[in-house]
Every structure is written in structure tokens, then in C-alpha cells.
């Protein structure tokens, strides 16, 4: 049996996707921290941390230190000595807590859409101290936390989380770690299951657990269990700087370090490392430390069991030397794309990003002028380039001021349908978008679509578009979260398109993730299976 083990993903789902594409193992174990933060932007994380600190001081001042911050509003609702400033802090924390939960759920859906690429392989996930309890997410069928699986000759069990305070993550949603306190839940679970292979986020005490500042930080209970139960293999993570291989009393311990790119000391620390493990009915026989490099894998170090000893051989000195040095790079030098860059890239999957077609402008603008005069409304138009797979020029209409939105939408579709080589992608009511911004509604479809179209498109008639953009720009954090949320949906669509055999299969995947596909994208996605795109693909095969 071949196992690929990677840990501490920290939101780097693209690297997970690339690894799955260029490898083939019987079992993949994708271990925590799966998320880096529940939000899409650093600004939201910073604002949440600030509210955490301010509510902590408020609880101290009011003698409510033992009250959980998420229960603070309910307890203080009838108090008259709470200032408007304090209420603002409490309400902002509540809003961001809800936002963090929703954004985290979206990220888990993106990861699930990636992991579904391996239809014939078993892929299991373990949460870390940056994660929610996976039983409440779209990854619940892969959850290793307090679960076990019989794979071949071996029983595999996992226990996630860590007894570490992780700032910027709502505490009520994080996976609860009860591994070392009193009657250890972790120890009780492992003693009941008696696994051959143990997967934990927090390492055992004294083995691959040393922090540069803080010393040994692992679990005594985990170490004791492995020693007393002849565990074959213990897989952990969490401590990025203390990675590697260690054998102790017959148990092999592995920590591959961070697979995702992480921030360390204000600089980025590259990841991509993982273990390939060969195990048969006789036990472990081969372990390779490998690295993902440019969408391919490079074997760096091999450990082979010969008799009772492990023989170590460096396979690629150049890559292994670079990994050993691990020189951080400045965020400014990083190739990690921003949310906006990712959004543009993913929109380009559906709409070819090119300059507007001058031959179409005159008839389009003529129709717009007639519509504005007839309905007494302001209309904006954006060009999205060539629509795939229809090979027509895509446009989006924005209108505001209409007393009958449904009527003007209907009329816009009628008028543009007769213009040759134009495909009307969508019609957006800017009044709905403005209301969503004022309410700070992170889930409003009109707002999410507006942000995606406007980020990607080229404005050929402004209408009220600039005013709406100004409203959105007033809160950079809110705008960034909206763009991140819209991009998450696009990534799920793209990943699912690549792994679906039919339109029905695609929508089955969307239903299982609880996602409604906007009508504008429904038409384009249908073309992938029923239109010219499918025909072109068949001809090229």
C-alpha cells in the first residue's frame, strides 16, 4: 500500500491540487492545519483580533473574565452601563464571528472540490488548531478526527487539534482538543480502537516537537500510547521547524513540515514537502521525503528498511539542500497571487479576457440609449470578452432607478438578443447591490456577481457603476471578503467541471455542497457538456 502524507496545508489548495494531479497513491492523508485563517483577507483577521482583545479587556473590567466572549452580548443585553462604543465592539465581533464561520465553510467546500479529483483513491483529512471540527463541514465523509478506517491490513485512527490558542479564529468553531487534560479523550479513543497507524496534529512529547522558542511541546499521552501499544507509524505535524523521521521503541514517527506556504517572522516560508510511505503486511519498507516543484514531484531523501535498520540515501542534493536552508522570501517577492489576481484568472476560465470589440460598441450603445430613454433609468455596460464556449462577445448590463426591475431585465434581454455576436451574460440591478453593501450582506448573489464582473470586465458605459464601486471601496476589508467569496465559488465550479462526466453529475456535486449556481453561469456551464465546447473536445480526441 502506498500512502502520501502531507500536513499543515494553510489554505494552499492549489498545491494540494497539483500534488493530486501528479501522483497516484492508494491513500492520501491531508492533515491540519487545512486552513490558515477562516477569512479571505488579512484585514478581516486583524480586525477580528482587535475585537478579541477589546472584548477581553471589557470582560475584565466588568468582572466577566470567565464568560465566553460569544456569550457576552446575551449577558449584557439589559445592562445600562454599557457604552455605545462597547456595544459597537461586541456587535462587530459577533458579525466577524459569523463571517468567519461562513468563509471557513466556503474554503472547506473548495478543498472538497479539489479532493474529489481522486475518485478511485481514499483521501482522509485531519483538522488542526486552525480548523473547525470537520464533522460540520463538507469534508465530513473524510474526517479522521476521532474516526478510524480499516485500510488493507492496517487500522488507521486520528485525533486532531492542539492545545494552542490560535488568534483570529473564532474559538467556538475550532476543533476541541482534549488530548492531555484529565481523562484524555484522545487516549480513551486510541485505547478502544487499537490502531496500527496513528495520525495526530500535535506530535508526541520529545519527538519532532521542539519549538525554537518554547522547547518540547508534544503530548505525553500520545508518546505513552505509542510506547505501550506497538504502534507501527505515528504521523503528526503542527511544529513546522522540527520535521523529519525518528524511530522510537519500534514506532516510526514522521513530520513532513508545512506543505502550504506560511508566514514566519513576517516573511514567507515555502512548503510543498510531503512523505511517500510504502507499507505491506510485514510493515513499513520504504519512506521518501519528496517535494512538489513546478507541478511535479521531486524525491529528495529515501529511507529503506534493511533488516532491523533504516538506510538513508539522499536522492537529490540540490533540492534537499534548498529545503534544509529554507531561506524565507519577502511577501513582495512572492509568486502567491492576490485574491484579485485569482479572481481574474478564474473568471478568464469562463470569459476570455480581451479588449472590447469596436464593431459591437455602436449597436450596443444605441440600444442602451433607447432603453434609458424609454424606462427613464441609468444603464452601465461592461465587456467581458469572448464567452466560452459560445465564442460570442459577452456583456453585462447594470441598471438603477427602475420602478419595475423585472420588466427592464426582460426588455434588455430582448433588445440585445438581436445584436449579432453578442451574448448577454447578465443583467444586474444596482439597487440590489447597493442595499447589500449597506447591509454588509456577504452572501448576496447580486453583490458577489457585481464584484466578479467588475473586477474582470472593461467598462464601456459607466452608468451608476462608479458610484456603486465607490460605496464598496469605502470598506476595503468588506470588498476583499466579497471578492474572496466570489472567487471561492468560481474555484468550486472549475474543479467540479474538470471532475464531472455530465451536466447532471456537475449539479449533483453542487447539490452535495449546498451551492446554487447563478443563472448566468448555468448557461455557460451547460455549454461545456452540450454545446460547441463538447463537440470541439470530441473532435480533438
C-alpha positions as CSV (number, residue, x, y, z in Angstrom):
1,X,0.0,0.0,0.0
2,X,1.3,3.4,-1.0
3,X,0.5,6.4,1.4
4,X,1.1,10.1,0.7
5,X,1.1,12.1,3.8
6,X,1.1,15.9,3.9
7,X,0.4,18.3,6.8
8,X,-0.2,21.9,7.6
9,X,-1.8,23.0,4.3
10,X,-2.6,26.5,5.4
11,X,-5.1,27.4,2.6
12,X,-2.7,26.3,-0.1
13,X,-5.3,24.3,-2.0
14,X,-3.6,24.9,-5.4
15,X,-0.6,22.9,-4.2
16,X,-2.8,20.1,-3.0
17,X,-4.5,20.0,-6.4
18,X,-1.1,19.9,-8.2
19,X,0.1,17.1,-6.0
20,X,-3.0,15.0,-6.6
21,X,-2.6,15.6,-10.3
22,X,0.9,14.3,-10.5
23,X,0.8,11.4,-8.0
24,X,-1.1,8.2,-7.5
25,X,-1.3,6.6,-4.1
26,X,-3.7,4.2,-2.5
27,X,-4.3,6.5,0.4
28,X,-3.8,10.3,0.8
29,X,-3.8,11.8,4.3
30,X,-4.2,15.5,4.2
31,X,-3.6,16.7,7.7
32,X,-4.2,20.0,9.6
33,X,-3.9,22.9,9.6
34,X,-6.1,22.8,6.5
35,X,-7.0,26.5,6.8
36,X,-4.6,29.3,7.6
37,X,-7.5,31.6,8.7
38,X,-11.2,31.5,8.3
39,X,-11.3,34.8,6.5
40,X,-10.3,35.6,2.9
41,X,-8.4,38.8,3.8
42,X,-5.7,39.7,6.3
43,X,-7.6,42.8,7.1
44,X,-10.6,40.8,8.4
45,X,-8.2,38.7,10.5
46,X,-6.6,41.8,12.0
47,X,-10.0,43.4,12.8
48,X,-11.2,40.2,14.4
49,X,-8.0,40.0,16.6
50,X,-8.5,43.7,17.6
51,X,-12.1,43.0,18.7
52,X,-11.0,39.9,20.6
53,X,-8.5,42.0,22.6
54,X,-11.0,44.8,23.2
55,X,-13.7,42.4,24.4
56,X,-11.2,40.6,26.7
57,X,-10.5,44.0,28.3
58,X,-14.2,44.7,28.6
59,X,-14.8,41.3,30.3
60,X,-12.0,42.0,32.7
61,X,-13.4,45.5,33.5
62,X,-16.9,44.1,34.1
63,X,-15.8,41.1,36.2
64,X,-16.9,38.7,33.5
65,X,-13.5,37.1,32.8
66,X,-14.9,33.6,32.8
67,X,-17.7,34.4,30.4
68,X,-17.1,33.2,26.8
69,X,-16.9,36.2,24.5
70,X,-19.5,34.8,22.2
71,X,-22.0,34.8,25.1
72,X,-21.2,38.4,26.1
73,X,-23.9,40.1,24.1
74,X,-26.7,37.9,25.6
75,X,-25.5,38.6,29.2
76,X,-25.1,42.4,28.7
77,X,-28.3,43.0,26.7
78,X,-30.2,44.5,29.7
79,X,-27.3,46.4,31.3
80,X,-27.5,50.2,31.3
81,X,-23.8,50.8,32.0
82,X,-22.5,49.6,28.6
83,X,-21.4,52.4,26.3
84,X,-22.2,52.7,22.6
85,X,-18.5,52.2,21.9
86,X,-18.6,48.9,23.8
87,X,-21.7,47.8,22.1
88,X,-20.1,48.5,18.7
89,X,-17.1,46.3,19.6
90,X,-19.4,43.5,20.7
91,X,-21.6,43.7,17.6
92,X,-18.5,43.9,15.3
93,X,-17.1,40.8,17.0
94,X,-20.4,39.0,16.5
95,X,-20.6,40.0,12.8
96,X,-17.0,38.9,12.2
97,X,-17.5,35.6,14.0
98,X,-20.5,34.7,11.8
99,X,-18.5,35.9,8.8
100,X,-15.5,33.7,9.8
101,X,-17.7,30.6,10.1
102,X,-19.3,31.2,6.6
103,X,-15.9,31.9,5.0
104,X,-14.4,28.8,6.5
105,X,-17.3,26.7,5.2
106,X,-16.6,28.1,1.7
107,X,-13.0,27.2,2.0
108,X,-13.7,23.6,3.0
109,X,-16.0,23.3,0.0
110,X,-13.2,24.5,-2.2
111,X,-10.9,21.9,-0.7
112,X,-13.5,19.1,-1.1
113,X,-13.9,20.0,-4.8
114,X,-10.1,19.6,-5.1
115,X,-10.0,16.2,-3.2
116,X,-12.8,14.8,-5.4
117,X,-10.3,14.7,-8.2
118,X,-9.2,11.3,-6.8
119,X,-12.3,9.3,-7.4
120,X,-10.6,5.9,-7.1
121,X,-8.3,6.8,-4.1
122,X,-9.1,7.1,-0.5
123,X,-8.4,10.7,0.8
124,X,-8.7,11.4,4.5
125,X,-8.4,14.7,6.3
126,X,-7.4,15.6,9.9
127,X,-8.2,19.1,11.4
128,X,-5.6,21.2,13.2
129,X,-5.7,24.1,15.6
130,X,-6.6,26.4,12.7
131,X,-9.6,24.3,11.7
132,X,-13.3,23.8,12.5
133,X,-14.4,20.3,13.6
134,X,-14.7,18.7,10.2
135,X,-17.9,16.8,11.0
136,X,-19.7,20.1,10.5
137,X,-18.1,20.8,7.1
138,X,-18.2,19.5,3.6
139,X,-15.2,17.3,4.5
140,X,-17.2,15.2,7.0
141,X,-17.0,12.0,5.0
142,X,-13.2,12.2,5.0
143,X,-12.9,13.2,8.7
144,X,-10.2,11.4,10.6
145,X,-10.7,13.2,13.9
146,X,-12.0,10.6,16.4
147,X,-12.6,8.2,13.5
148,X,-10.9,5.1,12.3
149,X,-10.6,3.3,9.0
150,X,-9.5,-0.2,8.0
151,X,-7.2,0.1,5.0
152,X,-5.8,-3.2,3.8
153,X,-4.1,-4.9,6.7
154,X,-4.0,-1.8,8.9
155,X,-6.3,0.1,11.2
156,X,-5.8,3.9,10.9
157,X,-7.1,6.3,13.5
158,X,-6.8,10.1,14.0
159,X,-7.1,12.8,16.6
160,X,-6.8,16.4,15.5
161,X,-6.4,19.9,17.0
162,X,-3.9,21.1,19.5
163,X,-3.9,22.8,22.9
164,X,-2.8,26.1,21.4
165,X,-4.6,29.4,21.3
166,X,-4.9,30.5,17.7
167,X,-5.7,34.2,17.5
168,X,-8.0,35.3,14.7
169,X,-10.1,32.2,14.7
170,X,-13.5,32.0,16.5
171,X,-13.0,29.7,19.4
172,X,-16.5,28.3,19.4
173,X,-16.0,26.8,16.0
174,X,-12.5,25.4,16.3
175,X,-11.9,21.7,16.8
176,X,-11.8,21.0,20.6
177,X,-8.5,19.3,21.7
178,X,-8.9,17.1,24.8
179,X,-5.8,15.0,24.4
180,X,-3.9,15.7,27.6
181,X,-6.3,17.1,30.2
182,X,-7.5,14.8,32.9
183,X,-9.1,11.7,31.4
184,X,-7.7,12.1,27.9
185,X,-10.4,11.8,25.2
186,X,-7.6,11.0,22.7
187,X,-6.1,8.2,24.9
188,X,-9.5,6.7,25.6
189,X,-10.3,6.7,21.8
190,X,-7.0,5.1,20.8
191,X,-7.2,2.5,23.6
192,X,-10.6,1.5,22.3
193,X,-9.6,1.3,18.6
194,X,-6.0,0.0,19.0
195,X,-4.8,1.5,15.6
196,X,-1.7,0.4,13.8
197,X,-1.2,3.8,12.3
198,X,-1.9,6.9,14.3
199,X,-2.5,10.4,12.8
200,X,-2.4,13.4,15.1
201,X,-1.8,17.1,14.6
202,X,0.1,17.6,17.8
203,X,3.2,15.4,17.9
204,X,4.2,13.2,20.8
205,X,6.4,14.6,23.6
206,X,10.1,14.7,22.8
207,X,9.7,13.6,19.2
208,X,9.6,16.1,16.4
209,X,8.0,18.6,18.8
210,X,10.8,21.1,19.6
211,X,10.0,24.8,19.2
212,X,12.8,27.3,18.8
213,X,11.1,29.4,21.4
214,X,9.4,27.2,24.0
215,X,11.3,23.8,23.8
216,X,9.4,20.5,23.7
217,X,5.7,20.9,23.2
218,X,4.3,17.4,22.4
219,X,1.8,15.1,24.0
220,X,2.9,12.8,26.8
221,X,-0.3,10.8,26.5
222,X,0.4,10.2,22.8
223,X,4.0,9.1,23.4
224,X,2.9,6.7,26.2
225,X,0.2,5.2,23.9
226,X,2.7,4.5,21.1
227,X,5.2,3.0,23.5
228,X,2.7,0.7,25.2
229,X,0.8,-0.5,22.1
230,X,3.5,-1.2,19.5
231,X,2.1,1.4,17.1
232,X,3.7,0.9,13.6
233,X,3.5,4.5,12.4
234,X,2.7,7.9,14.0
235,X,2.1,10.8,11.6
236,X,2.0,14.3,13.0
237,X,2.6,17.9,12.0
238,X,2.0,21.3,13.8
239,X,5.7,22.0,14.5
240,X,7.0,23.3,11.2
241,X,10.6,23.7,12.2
242,X,11.1,20.3,13.7
243,X,10.4,18.0,10.8
244,X,11.7,14.6,9.8
245,X,12.0,10.9,10.6
246,X,12.5,9.3,14.0
247,X,12.2,5.7,15.2
248,X,11.5,5.1,18.9
249,X,10.8,1.7,20.5
250,X,9.7,0.2,17.2
251,X,7.4,3.1,16.2
252,X,8.3,5.3,13.2
253,X,7.4,8.9,13.7
254,X,7.1,11.3,10.7
255,X,6.6,15.1,10.5
256,X,6.9,16.4,6.9
257,X,6.8,20.1,8.0
258,X,4.4,22.6,6.3
259,X,3.0,21.7,2.9
260,X,1.5,25.1,2.4
261,X,3.3,28.4,2.2
262,X,3.3,30.0,5.6
263,X,4.2,33.4,7.1
264,X,7.1,33.1,9.5
265,X,8.6,36.1,11.2
266,X,6.9,38.4,8.7
267,X,8.3,36.5,5.8
268,X,7.0,33.7,3.6
269,X,8.3,30.2,4.2
270,X,7.9,27.9,1.2
271,X,6.3,24.5,1.7
272,X,5.5,21.7,-0.7
273,X,7.1,18.8,1.3
274,X,5.4,15.5,2.0
275,X,6.2,11.8,2.7
276,X,5.6,8.8,0.4
277,X,5.2,5.7,2.5
278,X,5.2,2.1,1.4
279,X,3.7,-0.4,3.8
280,X,2.7,-4.1,3.4
281,X,1.6,-7.0,5.6
282,X,5.2,-7.1,7.0
283,X,5.2,-3.5,8.0
284,X,7.0,-0.4,6.7
285,X,9.5,-0.9,4.0
286,X,10.2,2.4,2.3
287,X,9.8,6.1,3.1
288,X,10.6,9.0,0.8
289,X,10.7,12.7,1.7
290,X,9.6,14.5,-1.5
291,X,8.7,18.0,-2.7
292,X,6.2,19.4,-5.1
293,X,8.1,21.5,-7.6
294,X,6.5,23.2,-10.6
295,X,3.5,20.8,-10.7
296,X,5.9,17.8,-10.5
297,X,7.3,15.9,-7.5
298,X,11.0,15.5,-6.7
299,X,12.2,12.7,-4.4
300,X,14.8,14.2,-2.1
301,X,15.6,11.6,0.6
302,X,14.9,7.9,0.7
303,X,14.8,5.6,3.8
304,X,14.7,1.9,3.2
305,X,14.3,-0.8,5.8
306,X,17.0,-3.4,5.7
307,X,16.7,-5.9,8.4
308,X,16.2,-4.0,11.7
309,X,17.9,-0.8,10.4
310,X,16.9,2.0,8.2
311,X,19.3,3.0,5.4
312,X,19.2,6.7,4.4
313,X,20.1,7.9,0.9
314,X,20.0,11.5,-0.5
315,X,18.4,11.3,-3.9
316,X,18.5,15.0,-4.9
317,X,21.2,17.1,-3.2
318,X,20.2,20.3,-4.8
319,X,16.5,20.3,-3.8
320,X,17.3,18.8,-0.4
321,X,19.9,21.4,0.3
322,X,17.5,24.2,-0.6
323,X,14.9,22.7,1.7
324,X,17.4,22.4,4.6
325,X,18.4,26.1,4.2
326,X,14.7,27.2,3.8
327,X,15.5,30.8,3.3
328,X,12.3,32.9,3.7
329,X,11.2,35.2,0.9
330,X,9.7,38.6,1.3
331,X,5.9,38.8,0.6
332,X,6.8,41.4,-2.1
333,X,8.9,38.8,-3.9
334,X,6.3,36.0,-3.5
335,X,4.6,34.5,-6.5
336,X,1.5,33.8,-4.4
337,X,-1.4,35.5,-6.2
338,X,-3.6,38.0,-4.5
339,X,-7.4,37.5,-4.2
340,X,-8.0,39.9,-7.1
341,X,-5.4,38.1,-9.3
342,X,-7.0,34.8,-8.6
343,X,-10.5,36.1,-9.3
344,X,-9.4,37.5,-12.7
345,X,-7.6,34.2,-13.5
346,X,-10.7,32.1,-12.7
347,X,-13.1,34.5,-14.5
348,X,-10.9,34.0,-17.5
349,X,-11.8,30.3,-17.4
350,X,-15.3,31.3,-18.4
351,X,-14.7,34.6,-20.3
352,X,-11.7,35.2,-22.5
353,X,-10.1,38.4,-21.1
354,X,-9.6,40.6,-24.2
355,X,-10.3,44.1,-25.4
356,X,-13.8,45.0,-26.4
357,X,-14.9,44.6,-30.0
358,X,-15.2,48.0,-31.6
359,X,-17.7,46.7,-34.1
360,X,-20.2,45.9,-31.4
361,X,-20.0,49.2,-29.5
362,X,-22.2,51.3,-31.8
363,X,-25.2,48.9,-31.9
364,X,-24.9,48.2,-28.2
365,X,-24.7,51.8,-27.1
366,X,-27.6,52.6,-29.4
367,X,-29.7,50.0,-27.7
368,X,-28.7,51.4,-24.3
369,X,-29.7,54.9,-25.2
370,X,-33.1,53.8,-26.3
371,X,-33.6,51.8,-23.2
372,X,-32.6,54.6,-20.9
373,X,-34.9,57.0,-22.6
374,X,-37.9,54.5,-22.6
375,X,-37.5,53.4,-19.0
376,X,-36.0,56.6,-17.5
377,X,-33.1,54.7,-16.0
378,X,-29.3,54.8,-15.9
379,X,-27.6,51.9,-17.6
380,X,-24.0,50.8,-17.4
381,X,-22.3,48.2,-19.6
382,X,-19.2,46.1,-19.2
383,X,-17.5,44.0,-21.8
384,X,-16.3,40.5,-20.6
385,X,-14.6,39.4,-23.8
386,X,-15.2,36.2,-25.6
387,X,-17.7,34.0,-23.8
388,X,-16.6,30.3,-23.6
389,X,-17.7,28.0,-25.1
390,X,-20.1,30.1,-27.2
391,X,-17.4,32.2,-28.9
392,X,-19.5,35.3,-28.7
393,X,-18.6,38.6,-27.1
394,X,-20.0,38.8,-23.5
395,X,-21.5,41.8,-22.0
396,X,-23.1,42.6,-18.6
397,X,-25.8,45.3,-18.2
398,X,-26.2,47.3,-14.9
399,X,-29.3,49.4,-14.3
400,X,-30.6,51.6,-11.5
401,X,-33.7,53.7,-10.9
402,X,-36.3,51.4,-12.4
403,X,-39.7,51.1,-10.8
404,X,-40.2,47.7,-12.5
405,X,-36.8,45.8,-12.5
406,X,-38.3,42.6,-13.9
407,X,-39.7,44.5,-16.9
408,X,-36.4,46.2,-17.8
409,X,-34.5,43.0,-17.4
410,X,-36.8,41.3,-19.8
411,X,-36.5,44.2,-22.3
412,X,-32.7,44.3,-22.1
413,X,-32.6,40.6,-23.0
414,X,-35.0,41.1,-25.9
415,X,-33.1,44.1,-27.3
416,X,-29.6,42.5,-27.1
417,X,-30.7,39.1,-28.5
418,X,-30.9,40.6,-32.0
419,X,-27.4,42.0,-31.9
420,X,-25.1,39.6,-33.8
421,X,-22.1,38.2,-32.0
422,X,-23.2,39.5,-28.6
423,X,-24.0,37.2,-25.7
424,X,-25.7,38.9,-22.8
425,X,-24.1,37.3,-19.7
426,X,-26.2,39.0,-17.0
427,X,-28.3,41.9,-16.0
428,X,-27.7,43.3,-12.6
429,X,-30.0,45.6,-10.6
430,X,-27.6,48.1,-8.9
431,X,-30.3,49.0,-6.3
432,X,-30.0,45.4,-5.0
433,X,-26.2,45.7,-5.0
434,X,-26.3,49.0,-3.1
435,X,-28.7,47.6,-0.5
436,X,-26.4,44.6,0.0
437,X,-23.4,46.9,0.6
438,X,-25.4,49.0,3.1
439,X,-26.5,45.8,5.0
440,X,-23.0,44.3,4.7
441,X,-24.5,41.2,3.3
442,X,-21.6,38.9,2.4
443,X,-23.9,36.3,0.8
444,X,-25.9,38.5,-1.7
445,X,-25.7,37.0,-5.2
446,X,-26.1,40.3,-7.0
447,X,-23.2,41.8,-5.0
448,X,-20.9,38.7,-5.5
449,X,-21.6,38.8,-9.2
450,X,-21.1,42.6,-9.5
451,X,-17.7,42.3,-7.8
452,X,-16.6,39.4,-10.1
453,X,-17.8,41.0,-13.3
454,X,-16.5,44.5,-12.4
455,X,-13.0,43.2,-11.3
456,X,-12.7,41.3,-14.6
457,X,-14.6,43.3,-17.2
458,X,-13.9,46.5,-19.2
459,X,-16.4,49.3,-18.6
460,X,-17.7,50.7,-21.9
461,X,-20.6,52.8,-20.4
462,X,-20.4,53.8,-16.7
463,X,-24.0,54.5,-15.8
464,X,-24.1,54.3,-12.0
465,X,-21.3,51.6,-11.8
466,X,-18.7,54.0,-10.5
467,X,-20.9,55.2,-7.6
468,X,-21.6,51.6,-6.5
469,X,-17.9,50.9,-6.8
470,X,-17.2,53.9,-4.5
471,X,-19.6,52.5,-1.9
472,X,-17.8,49.2,-2.0
473,X,-14.3,50.8,-1.8
474,X,-15.1,52.5,1.5
475,X,-14.5,49.3,3.4
476,X,-11.5,47.5,1.9
477,X,-12.0,44.5,4.2
478,X,-15.6,44.0,3.2
479,X,-14.7,44.4,-0.5
480,X,-11.8,41.9,-0.2
481,X,-14.1,39.3,1.6
482,X,-16.7,39.7,-1.2
483,X,-14.1,39.1,-3.9
484,X,-12.7,36.2,-1.9
485,X,-16.1,34.7,-1.5
486,X,-16.9,35.1,-5.2
487,X,-13.6,33.5,-6.2
488,X,-14.2,30.5,-3.9
489,X,-17.4,29.8,-5.9
490,X,-15.5,30.0,-9.2
491,X,-12.9,27.6,-8.0
492,X,-15.5,25.1,-6.9
493,X,-17.2,25.4,-10.4
494,X,-13.9,24.9,-12.2
495,X,-12.7,22.0,-10.0
496,X,-16.1,20.3,-10.4
497,X,-16.3,20.9,-14.1
498,X,-13.0,19.0,-14.5
499,X,-14.2,16.0,-12.5
500,X,-17.8,15.7,-13.7
501,X,-18.7,13.4,-16.5
502,X,-22.0,15.2,-17.3
503,X,-24.1,18.2,-16.5
504,X,-26.2,16.1,-14.2
505,X,-23.0,14.9,-12.4
506,X,-21.9,18.5,-12.0
507,X,-25.2,19.6,-10.5
508,X,-25.1,16.6,-8.2
509,X,-21.8,17.8,-6.9
510,X,-23.1,21.3,-6.4
511,X,-26.2,20.0,-4.5
512,X,-24.0,17.9,-2.2
513,X,-22.0,21.1,-1.4
514,X,-25.2,23.2,-0.9
515,X,-24.3,25.6,-3.7
516,X,-26.8,27.3,-6.1
517,X,-25.2,28.2,-9.4
518,X,-26.2,31.7,-10.7
519,X,-28.3,31.6,-13.9
520,X,-25.6,33.4,-15.9
521,X,-23.1,30.7,-15.1
522,X,-25.6,27.9,-15.7
523,X,-25.8,28.8,-19.4
524,X,-22.1,28.8,-19.8
525,X,-21.5,25.6,-17.8
526,X,-24.2,23.8,-19.8
527,X,-22.2,24.7,-22.9
528,X,-19.3,22.6,-21.6
529,X,-21.4,19.5,-21.9
530,X,-24.0,20.2,-24.5
531,X,-22.6,22.9,-26.8
532,X,-19.7,23.6,-29.2
533,X,-17.1,23.1,-26.4
534,X,-18.0,19.4,-26.0
535,X,-18.0,18.9,-29.8
536,X,-14.6,20.6,-30.2
537,X,-13.2,18.3,-27.4
538,X,-14.6,15.2,-29.1
539,X,-13.0,16.2,-32.4
540,X,-9.7,16.8,-30.8
541,X,-9.6,13.3,-29.1
